[in-house]
Amino acid sequence: MVLALLLSLTTNAGEVVMPGAAEQERFKAYFTQGEKLYQQGEYGAAIWNFRQADAIRVTPEVAFDLAKCHEKLADVAFATFWYRQYLKRAPNASDALDVAERVGTVLAKAEGEGRGLLEVVSPGAADLTINKASFAEDPVAMFLPPGEYELAARFPSGNKTMVTQIRTGKTTPITFEPMPPPLLDATNAEPIVIGKAPSRPINKVRLLSIFGIALGAGLSATGVAFGVLSTQDASRCCGPNADKTLSVGAANELANSANMKAGVANGTLIPGLILVGAGLVLLALTLAIGLGN
């Protein structure tokens, strides 16, 4: 259990934040005051100073001192939390095995009592509740019976809830953070979804031009088809290649059919070509100067 605990903590070792010179002085002042208060037995005040120091600079020493303070106050859950933080920050420390063994002993005892450890870190939360029990600030560390627990927090960007599972003898670490606000397109304030292009307003003129081109192409195709049919009928009844076997009546019928088909061809081909031309002009204008946007 101790080796498994060390491996899990080593792979998630926290990043140490290095402040500037002024912040270093503030860190040193809080840390020194915390140690002084610890020696005086003022563990609650020492915790406050160590927490201020920890907010300035993340170090294994502060985590270890916080664990000792909570241990003095018989707060086993928080002592275990800060010992685990110490192992994350200093996985190769000379006393890492001893601290890991101490944590493993606590978890083994919790397992025997039918409980698990819940650790919640929620930076920036104005309010934090676990199964409707409120906590003033993070972190929260507590032993709980196994089961599902609802976490809720209020952030400046909105409220967030989630459900977590507690298992007997196990630690459930939760980093409870607010959802990032949606990115906004500066032109139309529409949320941008990764992998999906933002929608744009429909260009009605462009749609009209495309419809005109399609309709004109259809009419032109009809005109060409009837023109071909009219030419075939006319060549059979008239001209040097006329069919000599046709009777006068049949020849007249073919001539009338050719004239009718020629009328349809002229009535569809010319308007179709006009529509195609006008549609192409409108489409070019919408693409070139944004007509209709």
C-alpha positions as CSV (number, residue, x, y, z in Angstrom):
1,M,0.0,0.0,0.0
2,V,2.9,2.4,0.9
3,L,4.7,1.8,-2.4
4,A,1.4,2.2,-4.4
5,L,0.7,5.4,-2.6
6,L,4.2,6.8,-3.3
7,L,3.9,5.9,-7.0
8,S,0.5,7.5,-7.4
9,L,1.6,10.7,-5.7
10,T,4.9,10.9,-7.7
11,T,3.1,10.8,-11.0
12,N,1.0,13.8,-9.9
13,A,3.7,15.8,-8.2
14,G,2.6,19.5,-7.9
15,E,4.3,22.3,-9.6
16,V,6.2,24.7,-7.3
17,V,5.4,28.3,-7.8
18,M,8.3,30.7,-7.4
19,P,7.3,34.2,-6.4
20,G,9.3,37.4,-6.7
21,A,11.5,39.0,-4.1
22,A,8.6,40.9,-2.3
23,E,6.5,37.8,-2.2
24,Q,9.4,35.8,-0.9
25,E,9.6,38.2,2.1
26,R,5.9,37.9,2.8
27,F,6.2,34.1,2.5
28,K,9.1,34.1,5.0
29,A,7.3,36.3,7.5
30,Y,4.1,34.0,7.5
31,F,6.2,30.9,7.6
32,T,8.4,32.1,10.5
33,Q,5.3,33.3,12.4
34,G,3.7,29.9,11.8
35,E,6.6,28.0,13.2
36,K,6.8,30.3,16.2
37,L,3.1,29.8,17.0
38,Y,3.5,26.0,16.6
39,Q,6.2,26.0,19.2
40,Q,3.9,27.9,21.5
41,G,1.1,25.4,21.0
42,E,-1.1,27.9,19.1
43,Y,-1.9,25.4,16.4
44,G,-5.0,27.1,15.0
45,A,-3.1,30.4,14.6
46,A,-0.1,28.5,13.2
47,I,-2.4,26.9,10.6
48,W,-3.6,30.4,9.5
49,N,-0.1,31.6,9.0
50,F,1.0,28.5,7.2
51,R,-2.0,28.7,4.9
52,Q,-1.1,32.3,4.0
53,A,2.4,31.2,3.2
54,D,1.1,28.3,1.1
55,A,-1.0,30.7,-0.9
56,I,2.2,32.7,-1.8
57,R,4.6,29.8,-2.5
58,V,3.9,26.1,-2.7
59,T,6.5,24.1,-0.8
60,P,6.8,20.7,0.9
61,E,7.9,22.3,4.2
62,V,4.6,24.2,4.5
63,A,2.5,21.1,3.7
64,F,4.4,19.1,6.3
65,D,4.0,21.8,9.0
66,L,0.3,22.0,8.2
67,A,0.0,18.3,8.6
68,K,1.7,18.4,12.0
69,C,-0.6,21.2,13.2
70,H,-3.7,19.3,12.2
71,E,-2.3,16.2,13.8
72,K,-1.9,18.1,17.1
73,L,-5.5,19.1,16.8
74,A,-6.5,15.4,16.3
75,D,-7.9,16.4,12.8
76,V,-6.9,13.2,11.1
77,A,-8.5,13.9,7.8
78,F,-6.7,17.2,7.2
79,A,-3.5,15.8,8.6
80,T,-3.7,13.1,6.0
81,F,-4.5,15.6,3.3
82,W,-1.5,17.7,4.0
83,Y,0.8,14.7,4.4
84,R,-0.4,13.6,0.9
85,Q,0.4,17.1,-0.3
86,Y,3.8,16.8,1.2
87,L,4.4,13.6,-0.7
88,K,3.3,15.2,-3.9
89,R,5.6,18.1,-3.5
90,A,8.6,16.1,-2.3
91,P,8.2,12.5,-3.6
92,N,11.9,11.8,-3.2
93,A,12.3,13.2,0.4
94,S,14.3,11.2,2.8
95,D,11.2,10.6,5.0
96,A,8.8,9.9,2.2
97,L,8.5,6.2,3.1
98,D,7.8,7.1,6.7
99,V,5.1,9.6,5.7
100,A,3.6,7.3,3.2
101,E,3.4,4.5,5.8
102,R,1.7,7.0,8.2
103,V,-0.9,7.8,5.5
104,G,-1.3,4.1,4.7
105,T,-2.0,3.3,8.3
106,V,-4.7,6.0,8.5
107,L,-6.4,4.7,5.4
108,A,-6.2,1.1,6.6
109,K,-7.9,2.2,9.9
110,A,-10.6,4.0,7.9
111,E,-11.1,0.9,5.8
112,G,-11.7,-1.1,9.0
113,E,-14.2,1.5,10.1
114,G,-16.0,1.4,6.7
115,R,-15.0,4.9,5.6
116,G,-13.1,6.6,2.8
117,L,-11.3,9.9,2.6
118,L,-12.7,12.8,0.4
119,E,-10.3,15.6,-0.5
120,V,-11.8,18.6,-2.3
121,V,-9.7,21.5,-3.7
122,S,-11.9,24.3,-5.2
123,P,-9.9,27.5,-5.9
124,G,-12.0,30.6,-6.4
125,A,-15.2,29.1,-5.0
126,A,-17.3,31.6,-3.0
127,D,-19.3,28.7,-1.4
128,L,-18.7,25.0,-1.3
129,T,-21.2,22.3,-0.2
130,I,-21.0,18.6,0.1
131,N,-24.4,16.9,0.4
132,K,-25.7,20.4,1.4
133,A,-23.2,20.8,4.2
134,S,-21.5,24.2,3.7
135,F,-17.8,24.9,4.0
136,A,-16.3,28.4,4.2
137,E,-13.3,27.7,2.1
138,D,-11.2,25.0,0.4
139,P,-9.6,22.6,0.8
140,V,-12.0,20.2,2.5
141,A,-10.9,16.8,3.9
142,M,-13.2,14.4,5.6
143,F,-13.8,10.7,6.2
144,L,-17.2,9.5,4.9
145,P,-19.1,6.3,4.5
146,P,-19.0,4.8,1.0
147,G,-21.6,6.1,-1.4
148,E,-22.4,8.9,-3.8
149,Y,-22.0,12.6,-2.7
150,E,-23.1,15.7,-4.4
151,L,-20.6,18.6,-4.6
152,A,-21.8,22.1,-5.3
153,A,-19.8,25.4,-5.6
154,R,-20.5,29.0,-6.5
155,F,-18.0,30.7,-8.7
156,P,-17.9,34.2,-10.3
157,S,-18.7,32.5,-13.6
158,G,-21.6,30.6,-12.3
159,N,-22.6,27.6,-10.2
160,K,-21.3,24.1,-10.7
161,T,-22.4,20.7,-9.3
162,M,-21.0,17.2,-9.6
163,V,-21.4,13.8,-8.0
164,T,-18.5,11.7,-6.7
165,Q,-18.2,8.2,-5.3
166,I,-16.5,7.4,-2.0
167,R,-15.0,3.9,-1.6
168,T,-14.1,2.2,1.6
169,G,-10.4,2.7,2.6
170,K,-9.7,4.8,-0.5
171,T,-8.9,8.4,-1.1
172,T,-11.0,10.4,-3.5
173,P,-9.2,13.6,-4.5
174,I,-11.4,16.2,-6.3
175,T,-10.2,19.4,-8.0
176,F,-13.5,21.3,-8.3
177,E,-13.0,24.2,-10.8
178,P,-15.5,26.4,-12.6
179,M,-16.4,25.8,-16.2
180,P,-14.5,28.2,-18.5
181,P,-16.8,30.8,-20.2
182,P,-17.6,30.2,-23.9
183,L,-15.4,31.9,-26.4
184,L,-17.3,34.6,-28.3
185,D,-17.0,35.6,-31.9
186,A,-16.4,39.4,-32.0
187,T,-18.6,39.9,-35.0
188,N,-21.8,38.2,-33.9
189,A,-21.2,37.2,-30.2
190,E,-22.0,33.6,-31.0
191,P,-20.3,30.9,-28.9
192,I,-17.5,29.2,-30.8
193,V,-17.6,25.4,-30.6
194,I,-14.3,23.6,-31.3
195,G,-14.5,21.7,-34.5
196,K,-17.5,23.7,-35.7
197,A,-17.4,26.8,-37.8
198,P,-19.5,29.7,-36.5
199,S,-22.7,30.2,-38.4
200,R,-23.2,33.3,-40.5
201,P,-26.3,35.2,-41.6
202,I,-28.0,33.9,-44.8
203,N,-27.3,35.9,-47.9
204,K,-30.7,36.1,-49.6
205,V,-29.4,37.7,-52.8
206,R,-26.8,34.9,-53.1
207,L,-29.6,32.3,-52.6
208,L,-31.7,34.1,-55.2
209,S,-28.8,34.1,-57.7
210,I,-28.2,30.4,-57.2
211,F,-31.9,29.6,-57.6
212,G,-31.9,31.7,-60.8
213,I,-28.9,29.9,-62.2
214,A,-30.5,26.5,-61.5
215,L,-33.8,27.5,-63.0
216,G,-32.2,29.1,-66.0
217,A,-30.1,26.0,-66.6
218,G,-33.2,23.8,-66.5
219,L,-35.0,26.0,-68.9
220,S,-32.0,26.1,-71.3
221,A,-31.7,22.4,-71.2
222,T,-35.4,22.1,-72.1
223,G,-35.0,24.5,-74.9
224,V,-32.0,22.7,-76.4
225,A,-33.9,19.4,-76.1
226,F,-37.0,20.7,-78.0
227,G,-34.7,22.4,-80.5
228,V,-33.1,19.1,-81.4
229,L,-36.5,17.4,-81.7
230,S,-37.8,20.2,-83.9
231,T,-34.8,19.9,-86.2
232,Q,-35.3,16.2,-86.5
233,D,-39.0,16.6,-87.5
234,A,-38.2,19.4,-89.9
235,S,-35.4,17.3,-91.6
236,R,-37.9,14.5,-92.2
237,C,-40.6,16.5,-93.8
238,C,-38.7,19.2,-95.6
239,G,-35.4,19.9,-97.2
240,P,-33.1,17.8,-99.4
241,N,-33.1,14.9,-96.9
242,A,-36.9,14.7,-96.5
243,D,-38.5,11.3,-96.3
244,K,-40.0,10.7,-99.8
245,T,-42.3,8.0,-98.6
246,L,-44.3,10.4,-96.4
247,S,-47.8,11.4,-97.6
248,V,-48.7,15.0,-97.8
249,G,-50.8,14.7,-94.6
250,A,-47.9,13.1,-92.7
251,A,-45.5,15.7,-93.9
252,N,-47.8,18.5,-92.8
253,E,-48.1,16.9,-89.3
254,L,-44.3,16.7,-89.0
255,A,-44.1,20.3,-90.1
256,N,-46.6,21.4,-87.5
257,S,-44.8,19.3,-84.8
258,A,-41.5,20.9,-85.8
259,N,-43.0,24.4,-85.5
260,M,-44.5,23.6,-82.1
261,K,-41.3,22.2,-80.8
262,A,-39.4,25.1,-82.1
263,G,-41.8,27.5,-80.3
264,V,-41.2,25.6,-77.0
265,A,-37.5,25.7,-77.6
266,N,-37.5,29.5,-78.3
267,G,-39.8,30.1,-75.3
268,T,-37.5,28.2,-72.8
269,L,-34.0,28.6,-74.2
270,I,-33.9,32.4,-74.4
271,P,-35.4,33.0,-70.9
272,G,-33.2,30.3,-69.5
273,L,-30.0,31.9,-70.9
274,I,-31.2,35.3,-69.5
275,L,-31.7,33.8,-66.0
276,V,-28.4,32.0,-66.0
277,G,-26.6,35.3,-67.0
278,A,-28.4,37.4,-64.4
279,G,-27.8,34.7,-61.7
280,L,-24.1,34.6,-62.5
281,V,-23.8,38.4,-62.3
282,L,-25.6,38.5,-58.9
283,L,-23.5,35.7,-57.6
284,A,-20.3,37.5,-58.6
285,L,-21.5,40.7,-56.9
286,T,-22.3,38.9,-53.6
287,L,-18.9,37.2,-53.6
288,A,-17.0,40.4,-54.6
289,I,-18.7,43.1,-52.6
290,G,-20.8,41.2,-50.2
291,L,-24.1,42.3,-51.7
292,G,-27.0,41.1,-49.5
293,N,-25.0,40.8,-46.3
